[in-house]
Structures are given as C-alpha cells and as structure tokens.
C-alpha cells in the first residue's frame, strides 16, 4: 500500500500542471510542455500587452527559464557578431549543409555566459562567465553558440554549453559552484549542438550525442560529482533533450536520437528498455503523459512514423523491420513523425508540428483528428506549449497563435512581434517571455 501511495503521489506531482510561478526547464518545470492555466493575454504586439522589452544580452537560441522573480538566459559574447541566421538565410549560406566540409569555427574567443534578469522590468541583475575560449568546431549558420537551455531549482541554476563541452552550476547570486567537462566533438554536417539539460531530485542530466560517441551523464546537483554515465554502442548526433517520463509504473529517463530510443533508470543509469531500427526523435524531443510516450521524426529526406509506447517495457524491444510495430508500441501513424519542434500531449490529444502544419491525434488510438496549416504562421522552430486549454504556437518571424485544445481546430488568440524566434517561450504568473534574436519580450495583460 505504501508503494502504491508513493507512486500515486509522484505521478500527481509530475503530471499536474507546472506551478504558475515557475518555468524551470526546457518546455516547463516538468519538461513536457504542459503549463498551468493562467490569465495570459489573448492578443499581443509591440504596442499591445507589452510589459517590457530589453536587448538580448547574448547571442543564443536557448529558452529562458523562470525561478521566482528572476529570468535566467544563456548567451555567447565575442568581438564579432555571433547572432544566428533565420532558416532561409542559413540554408543559403556557404556554411550550410551542402558544403559543410568548408565550414570553419570562428577564430575569435567566445565568452559563454549566464544572465539573470528581473521579471519585473527585464533589467540585468547579474551576469557570470562560465567558460571562455575559441570553439573547436563550426556550427550551422542558423544554429547558435548557446542553444542548450539551463535548468533551475531552489539551490541554483545549471547550464550546459555544447561547443566548449561543459556543464556548470551556479547559486542564485551568480556564484559559480562547480564545472564539469563532458567533451567537445564533431556534430553531423557541422550543425552544432542543442540538447538541453534535464533535472530530477538532485540530479542533472546531460545528453552528449555526437559523431564520435553518444553519452548520457548524470551529475549530483550539490557537488557536481558524476553519479553515472552511459555510452551507447551506436554513436550519432542528436539535438533531443532528455525527458523524465513519470508514468503509471515508474519514472524513466528517456534519451533519443538517430535510429534508437532508450529508457534509463534515472537513479543508476541502468537500461530499462531500448528500441532500435526506428526513426527516433533527433531534431525534436519526445513528449509523454501518464499513459504513453510519443516519439518520432521527419526531415527533408524522410518522414518517419509517430509512435506511442505504453509503460512497462523491458529489455530489447526493437522491431525486425524498420519503423514497424514492436512490443509495448500501442499504435503508430505512418509518415506522421514531427519535425524540428517538439510535440506535446494533454493526455487526451497529441499535437505535432511539421514546419507550420499542426496535427492533432487521439492519444489513445492514434487517429488523426485534424491537420491544419496555421493561418499567418511560417516555419515553427519553437516547441509548442499547452497553457491550460490553449496551445501556444510561435513561428520564426514572430507570428503566434493560441489554438483551443480539442479535436477540432479553433484559433482563440494571436500575436506578432518584430523579431526572429527559434527559442521556446517561457510562461509564468500570467506572463509570456519570448526570446528573440534581437530582444527579450515580456507579454502580460495591462491592468
């Protein structure tokens, strides 16, 4: 009975909506994209419901995180302009995928920093340099030198920078507590890095999947001691972020990339199950609810399925035929894998994105309920957030809309900001925080 009560309590905490005053990880305080219902504005612009706007203190696509009355955001600073390009300009660049062999890392020192801003007015309260130096490898022009989102708890903030290969911890005054090296490695097509950290019960998890190896690290948040690390046999770059899946049976750490997705015991790193021979989440991060885990991927060259996995798997679960059904796979939808933006599940509906096309599936059966091109929106790189019963979607040109949760498509709000956006927004205490290429914006209702 005690174990049953403990599981119920854990699931209640993990899958309840995030606390309205916190947004402490990538995609919210539980990392799922589910945010507490709160009175966010239904319309916004540079003139309407703009609480404040400040210059982006450093170049980067990392998501802002919120802890109490502070915003934490990472960025890179150098003598040359480090701001990333939008998607179209990045593809046209000589350093893009087709000629990535000719790409070179900038021959200038970079300061990788953490900035602390006030939620009240956006003013900078402090900044701290984590590491300085010249990068060893180049990145894609549309990627940034600070794409990994930090995480926070009552003891401090934990940051990761893939280019210099470090994970570090700071207290809430900006004092550096510890720094750990996780290595710098070549990435696929010189795209650069982008896997954010995950946090759970005094442990911080870093996923470093690259062309030389694929390792997941677990560090003690207090001391920085390495509690465990696990290296896959099959290497390969992934920009997916580790996900803590709290399901009806246990809590699992999910890591994904290439043609493999793994479940690890977050306490020990022990393998719970693995699925190979599938198109896994590589440019996006899996999503989950209490009953299922959802993953998949699509890119310009191939479209994989959207998979739904039930809890309770054990050992090797790989299908014999690529992208086919396997044990614990409740359903799959062919050619419906999401693109770059991560998906979100309300437990009843699963929402995926491919460019500017929103798809809604039944979480239980996998039936596609609708497929809708988002009106007025272009490429969506930022991951969607479900705020109460409203889905927030943001494209790279600053156009946004709120879509009502449900089996039919209905727009219930919209916004527009004059900037370029790849970072996922943060939401806390009725305010939305958007990190653009040029500025950081606070959107909240004017009283």
C-alpha positions in Angstrom: 0.0 0.0 0.0 2.8 2.4 0.8 4.4 1.8 -2.6 1.1 2.4 -4.4 0.6 5.7 -2.5 4.1 6.7 -3.3 3.6 6.1 -7.0 0.3 8.0 -7.0 1.9 10.9 -5.2 4.8 11.0 -7.6 2.6 11.0 -10.6 0.3 13.7 -9.2 3.3 15.9 -8.8 4.9 15.1 -12.1 1.9 15.3 -14.4 0.0 18.0 -12.7 0.3 21.3 -14.5 3.5 23.2 -13.7 3.4 25.7 -10.9 2.3 29.0 -12.3 5.3 30.9 -10.9 8.0 28.6 -12.2 9.2 27.5 -15.6 12.5 25.9 -14.6 13.4 23.6 -17.5 13.1 23.3 -21.3 9.3 23.1 -22.0 8.3 23.9 -18.4 9.0 22.6 -15.0 8.2 19.0 -15.8 9.7 19.2 -19.3 6.5 18.1 -21.0 5.2 21.4 -22.5 2.3 21.4 -20.1 1.8 24.7 -18.2 -0.7 25.7 -15.5 -3.8 27.6 -16.7 -3.2 31.3 -16.1 -4.5 34.6 -17.4 -2.2 35.1 -20.4 -3.2 37.8 -22.9 -5.1 36.5 -26.0 -3.8 39.3 -28.2 -0.4 41.0 -28.2 2.0 43.0 -30.3 4.8 45.6 -29.9 2.1 48.0 -28.9 -0.5 45.8 -27.2 0.1 44.0 -23.9 3.8 44.5 -24.0 5.1 44.6 -20.4 8.7 45.3 -21.3 11.3 44.8 -24.0 15.1 44.6 -23.4 18.0 43.9 -25.7 19.0 40.3 -25.8 22.1 40.3 -23.6 23.9 37.5 -25.6 23.5 35.5 -28.8 21.7 32.2 -28.4 18.5 30.2 -29.1 18.3 28.8 -25.5 14.9 29.1 -23.8 14.6 31.5 -20.9 13.8 29.8 -17.6 11.9 31.4 -14.7 12.6 30.9 -11.0 10.6 33.1 -8.6 11.1 36.7 -9.8 14.1 36.0 -12.0 14.7 35.1 -15.6 17.8 33.1 -16.5 19.1 33.0 -20.0 22.4 31.8 -21.5 24.3 33.6 -24.3 27.6 33.8 -26.2 29.6 37.1 -26.5 32.5 37.8 -28.8 34.2 40.7 -30.7 32.4 39.5 -33.9 28.6 39.2 -34.4 27.6 35.8 -33.2 23.8 36.1 -33.9 22.4 33.1 -35.8 20.6 33.4 -39.1 16.9 32.6 -39.8 16.2 29.3 -41.6 16.1 30.7 -45.1 19.3 32.7 -44.8 21.1 29.9 -43.0 20.3 27.4 -45.8 21.6 29.9 -48.4 24.9 30.4 -46.5 28.1 28.7 -47.9 28.5 27.1 -44.5 25.2 25.3 -44.8 24.8 21.5 -45.1 25.7 21.0 -48.8 29.2 22.4 -48.3 29.7 21.9 -44.6 33.2 20.5 -45.2 34.4 24.0 -45.9 32.9 25.5 -42.7 35.3 26.8 -40.1 34.9 27.7 -36.5 35.3 31.4 -35.8 38.8 32.4 -34.9 37.8 34.6 -32.0 37.5 33.9 -28.3 33.9 33.5 -27.1 32.6 34.1 -23.6 29.8 31.7 -22.7 27.6 33.5 -20.1 24.6 33.1 -17.9 22.5 36.2 -17.4 20.0 36.9 -14.6 17.2 39.4 -15.4 14.3 40.7 -13.4 10.8 39.5 -14.3 9.5 42.9 -13.3 11.3 45.0 -15.9 13.9 42.9 -17.7 16.8 44.7 -16.1 20.0 42.7 -15.7 20.6 41.8 -12.1 23.9 40.0 -12.7 25.9 38.0 -15.3 28.5 35.4 -15.0 31.0 34.0 -17.5 31.1 30.2 -17.3 33.9 29.5 -19.8 35.9 31.4 -22.4 37.9 30.2 -25.4 37.8 29.6 -29.1 35.4 26.9 -30.4 37.0 23.7 -31.8 34.2 23.0 -34.4 31.9 25.1 -36.6 28.1 25.3 -36.4 25.3 25.8 -38.9 24.6 29.5 -39.5 21.0 29.0 -38.2 22.2 27.4 -35.0 23.7 29.4 -32.1 26.6 29.0 -29.7 24.1 28.9 -26.8 21.2 26.7 -27.9 21.1 24.4 -24.7 18.5 25.6 -22.2 19.5 25.8 -18.5 17.5 24.3 -15.6 17.0 25.6 -12.0 15.9 24.5 -8.6 16.0 26.1 -5.1 19.8 25.6 -4.9 20.7 27.3 -8.1 21.0 27.2 -11.9 22.6 24.5 -14.0 23.9 25.4 -17.5 25.3 23.4 -20.4 27.3 24.7 -23.4 27.9 22.0 -26.1 30.5 23.9 -28.1 33.1 24.1 -25.2 31.7 20.9 -23.7 30.9 22.0 -20.1 28.1 21.6 -17.6 28.2 24.1 -14.6 26.2 25.0 -11.5 25.7 28.5 -10.0 23.8 29.7 -7.0 21.1 32.3 -7.3 23.6 35.1 -6.6 25.7 34.1 -9.6 28.5 32.4 -7.8 30.0 29.5 -9.7 29.6 26.3 -7.7 31.1 23.7 -9.9 32.1 23.0 -13.6 32.4 19.6 -15.3 33.8 18.8 -18.8 31.7 16.5 -21.0 33.9 16.8 -24.1 33.8 18.6 -27.5 33.1 16.5 -30.6 32.2 16.9 -34.2 28.4 17.0 -35.0 26.6 15.8 -38.1 27.1 18.1 -41.0 28.7 20.6 -38.6 25.2 21.6 -37.4 26.5 22.2 -33.8 24.9 21.2 -30.5 21.5 21.8 -28.9 20.5 19.2 -26.3 19.2 21.0 -23.1 19.6 19.7 -19.6 17.0 17.9 -17.5 16.6 17.9 -13.7 15.2 15.4 -11.3 15.5 15.0 -7.5 19.0 16.4 -7.0 20.3 15.1 -10.3 21.1 16.9 -13.6 21.2 15.0 -16.8 23.2 16.0 -19.9 22.9 14.2 -23.3 26.0 14.4 -25.5 25.3 12.5 -28.7 27.7 13.3 -31.5 29.7 11.8 -34.4 32.3 10.3 -32.1 30.2 8.8 -29.2 26.8 9.0 -27.6 26.9 9.5 -23.9 24.4 10.5 -21.2 25.8 12.0 -18.0 24.2 12.3 -14.5 25.7 14.8 -12.1 24.9 15.4 -8.4 23.4 19.0 -8.3 25.0 19.8 -5.0 28.6 18.6 -5.6 28.9 18.1 -9.3 30.1 14.5 -8.7 29.4 12.2 -11.6 26.8 9.7 -10.4 26.8 7.7 -13.6 27.3 7.9 -17.3 26.1 5.6 -20.1 27.5 5.4 -23.6 25.6 3.9 -26.4 27.2 1.4 -28.8 25.7 3.3 -31.8 27.0 6.8 -32.0 25.4 9.7 -33.9 24.4 13.3 -33.3 21.1 14.2 -31.7 19.7 17.5 -30.5 17.0 15.9 -28.5 16.7 16.7 -24.7 16.4 14.0 -22.0 12.9 13.6 -20.8 11.8 12.3 -17.4 8.7 10.2 -18.1 6.6 9.7 -15.0 4.1 7.0 -15.9 1.7 4.7 -14.2 4.5 2.3 -13.2 7.8 4.3 -12.6 9.9 7.2 -13.6 12.1 6.7 -16.6 14.8 8.9 -18.2 14.3 8.9 -22.0 17.1 9.6 -24.4 16.7 9.6 -28.1 18.5 10.0 -31.4 19.1 8.5 -34.8 17.5 5.1 -35.0 17.4 4.4 -31.3 15.5 5.5 -28.2 16.4 4.3 -24.7 14.9 4.3 -21.3 17.3 4.5 -18.3 16.8 4.3 -14.6 17.5 7.9 -13.5 19.0 6.7 -10.2 21.5 4.3 -11.6 21.7 4.7 -15.4 20.7 1.0 -15.8 19.0 0.3 -19.1 15.2 -0.4 -18.7 14.5 -0.9 -22.4 15.8 0.1 -25.8 14.2 0.3 -29.2 16.4 0.3 -32.3 15.6 0.2 -36.0 13.2 3.1 -35.8 13.4 6.8 -36.8 13.7 8.3 -33.3 13.4 11.8 -32.1 16.6 13.5 -33.1 15.9 17.2 -34.0 13.0 17.2 -31.5 12.3 15.8 -28.0 9.8 13.1 -27.2 6.7 14.0 -25.3 4.7 12.0 -22.8 1.7 11.7 -20.5 1.0 9.3 -17.7 -0.1 6.5 -20.1 2.1 6.8 -23.1 5.4 8.1 -24.5 5.3 9.6 -28.1 8.3 9.9 -30.4 9.3 10.1 -34.0 10.9 12.4 -36.5 10.7 13.8 -40.0 13.3 15.7 -42.1 13.6 16.9 -45.7 14.8 13.5 -46.7 12.4 11.1 -45.0 9.3 11.0 -42.9 9.1 8.5 -40.0 6.1 7.3 -38.0 4.7 8.8 -34.9 5.0 6.1 -32.2 3.1 5.7 -29.0 4.7 3.5 -26.3 3.0 2.0 -23.3 4.7 1.8 -19.9 6.3 -1.4 -18.6 8.8 -2.3 -21.3 11.9 -4.3 -20.5 15.0 -5.2 -22.5 15.4 -5.2 -26.2 12.1 -4.2 -27.9 13.3 -3.4 -31.5 11.2 -4.4 -34.5 12.6 -6.7 -37.1 11.5 -4.4 -39.9 12.5 -0.8 -39.7 9.8 1.5 -38.3 7.4 -1.4 -37.7 5.2 -2.3 -34.7 7.0 -3.6 -31.6 6.2 -4.9 -28.1 4.8 -2.0 -26.0 4.0 0.1 -29.1 0.3 0.8 -28.6 0.0 2.5 -32.0 2.0 4.1 -34.8 0.9 6.5 -37.6 3.0 6.2 -40.8 4.8 9.3 -42.0 3.4 11.4 -39.2 6.6 12.0 -37.2 7.1 15.6 -36.1 9.8 18.0 -37.5 12.0 20.3 -35.5 9.5 21.5 -32.9 8.8 19.0 -30.1 5.3 17.6 -29.6 3.0 17.9 -26.6 0.3 15.6 -25.2 -2.5 16.7 -22.9 -3.2 13.0 -22.1 -6.2 13.1 -24.4 -4.7 14.8 -27.5 -1.2 14.7 -29.0 -0.1 17.7 -31.0 2.7 17.6 -33.5 4.3 20.2 -35.9 6.0 20.0 -39.2 7.0 23.4 -40.4 3.7 25.4 -40.0 1.3 22.4 -40.1 -0.3 21.4 -36.9 -1.6 17.9 -36.4 -3.9 16.6 -33.7 -4.1 12.9 -32.8 -6.1 10.9 -30.3 -3.7 10.0 -27.6 -5.4 6.6 -27.0 -5.9 5.4 -30.6 -3.6 7.5 -32.7 -6.4 8.6 -35.0 -5.5 11.8 -36.7 -8.3 14.2 -35.8 -7.1 17.1 -37.9 -4.2 18.5 -40.0 -4.2 22.3 -40.3 -1.8 24.9 -41.8 -1.5 27.6 -39.2 -3.0 30.8 -40.6 -0.5 33.6 -40.8 2.4 31.5 -39.5 5.6 30.4 -41.3 8.2 27.9 -40.1 7.8 27.0 -36.5 11.0 26.0 -34.7 10.0 26.8 -31.1 8.2 24.0 -29.3 4.5 24.4 -28.6 3.2 24.9 -25.0 -0.2 23.9 -23.7 -1.2 26.6 -21.2 -4.3 25.3 -19.5 -6.5 24.5 -22.6 -4.7 26.8 -25.0 -1.9 25.7 -27.3 0.7 28.5 -27.9 2.5 28.3 -31.2 5.2 30.7 -32.4 6.9 30.9 -35.8 10.4 32.2 -36.5 9.0 35.6 -37.9 7.3 36.4 -34.6 3.7 35.5 -35.6 1.9 33.5 -32.9 -1.5 32.0 -32.3 -3.4 30.3 -29.5 -5.3 27.2 -30.5 -8.0 25.7 -28.3 -7.4 22.2 -27.0 -9.8 19.7 -28.6 -10.5 17.5 -31.6 -11.3 20.4 -33.9 -9.1 23.3 -34.9 -10.0 26.7 -33.4 -7.8 29.8 -33.1 -8.6 31.7 -29.9 -5.8 34.3 -29.8 -2.9 35.7 -31.8 0.2 37.9 -31.5 3.0 39.4 -33.6 6.4 40.7 -32.5 9.1 42.2 -34.8 12.0 39.8 -34.4 13.3 36.3 -35.3 12.4 33.5 -32.9 13.6 29.9 -32.5 13.7 29.7 -28.7 10.7 28.1 -27.0 8.8 30.7 -24.9 8.5 30.6 -21.1 5.3 31.2 -19.2 4.9 32.2 -15.5 2.4 34.2 -13.4 0.3 35.2 -16.4 3.2 36.5 -18.5 4.8 35.0 -21.6 8.5 35.6 -22.1 9.7 35.5 -25.7 13.4 35.4 -26.6 14.1 36.8 -30.0 17.3 37.3 -32.0 17.4 41.0 -31.0 15.4 41.3 -27.8 13.6 39.6 -24.9 9.9 40.5 -24.6 7.5 40.2 -21.7 3.9 39.9 -22.7 1.3 40.4 -20.0 -2.2 41.9 -19.7 -2.3 45.5 -18.8 -4.4 46.2 -15.7 
